[in-house]
Amino acid sequence: MFDNDRAAAIHEAGHALVGYLVGHHIERAFIGEDMEGVVPAGIAEGGVALRLVGDWRHAVFVGVAGWCAEEVAFPGIKADQGQDGEFCHEVLRQAGFSECHTEALVGWANTVVRDQLSKRRLTLEAVADWLMRYRDIDAETLYVLIQAQATT
């Protein structure tokens, strides 16, 4: 059954987990009043800063992770790309890709990230459960949850 609070938790957990997997760690993930929130380490809040991201692939993987996580957790839904889609397109434009290549790269990233999140569904759910309960997770707690899931 689809639940907006659960979807928000899954969405942010997806960003956080994929950020961890690609080495683009977050300082914290949270569910704010607008049902969104991830603060990546080294990125000014509210802006795309490709030069700080270091690798456009990592930025795009993290960008698509929210809606990919929703689609993994809620099979059959088509998640709204919204701000995350705009972020991915802006990163790729800054990297010099045409609109045609941008669409193809976002599609490729969707496939890769959805596959990785499907393989780590239990970890995704554990991070989302934490976010549902506490509405916030810092980098250290995220690391502990991921490591705990890896050993089970």
N, C-alpha and C positions, 0 to 999 in steps of 0.2 A: 504494500500500500504506500502511495506517495505521500510524504509529509514535508511541508516547506521547511520546518526547522531541521529535520533530518537531512534534507537536500542541501541546505546551507552548510551543515556540518560536514557532509560528504564532500561537497565542493571545495571547502577550505582545506580539508584533510588531503584531498588530491593534490592541491598546490604544494602543501607542506611536504608530503611524502615524495613527490617527484623532485622537488627542490633538494631534498636530502639525497635522493638517488643520483642526481647529476652533479652533486657537489655545490649547488647554488643554495646554500642554507638560508633558512629564515631566522629572524630574531624571535618572531612570535606569529602565531596564527590566532585569529579570534573571530567570533561571530558578533559583529557590531549591530547597532540599531538598524542599519541598512542591510543586515544579514550578510555582510561581507567583511573580509579583512585578513590580509597577509602582509607582514612587513618583512620584505627580503633584506638580508644583511647587505649593507653597502649601497642600497638604492634609496634615493630621496623619495619620500612618500608622494604619490600623486604624479610622478613623471617617468617617462621612458628615458633611460640613460644607458644606451647601448655600450658606451665606452666603459661604464662601470660593470656591466654584466660580463664582459670579457668574451663570451661566446654566444652568438645569436641562437645557435641550436638549443643551448640550455635554457635561454630565455623563452623560446617558443615552446619547448617541452613543458616548462613550468606554466606558461600561459594557457596552454590547451588542457592542462591537467584537471582543472576544476570541472569543466563540462564533460571531459572523458570519465572522471570519477562518478559523476551523476549517472551517466549512461551505463557504466559498469554496475553500479549499485541498484539502479532502477531499469532493468532491461525493458526495451521497447519504447522508452521515452527519447525524445530528441531535445537535448538541453539547449538553452539559449546561450549563444556565444557572447553577446553583449560586450561589456568593457574588455573582457579577456580577449575576444576576437580582435577588437580594435588595437589592443596592446600588441598582439602577435603581428598584425599587419604593419603597425608602425615600426616595430623592431626590424622586420624584413625590408621595409622601405628604406630605413636608415642604413641597412646593410647593402643597399643597392639593387635589390631584386625588383623585377617588374611585377605588375599585378598578376600576370599569368603564373609566373614562378612562385609568387607569394601564395596563391591559392593551392598550388601543387605541394608546396612545402608544409603548409598548415595541414593539408590532408595526410601527408606522410607522417607528420608529428602526431596527429590523431591516432593513426594506426599503431605507431610505436608505443605511445603512452597508454593507450587502451589495453594493449597486450601486457605491458608491464604491470598496470594496475590490476588487471584480471588475475595475474599470477600472485599478486600481493593483496588479494581481497581481504583477508583476515586482518592484515596490518592496517589497511585503509579503514576498515570498520572499527578497529581499536582506537585509532586516532579520532575518528568521527565520534565515537562513544565518549571519549574524553572531552571533546569540544561540546557535545550535547550537555554533559554534566557541569563543566566548569566554564564554558564559553570562551576559553582562552588556553593556549598552550605555548610554552616557551621552548627555545631550541633544546635545552637540556632534557626536558620532559619528553619531547618528541623523540630524541635520540634513545632514551631509555625504553620508550614504548616500542620503537622499531627493533631495538636489540632484543627485547623480551619476546617479540613475535618471531624473530629469526631463530630463536632457540627452542621454540615449541613445535 
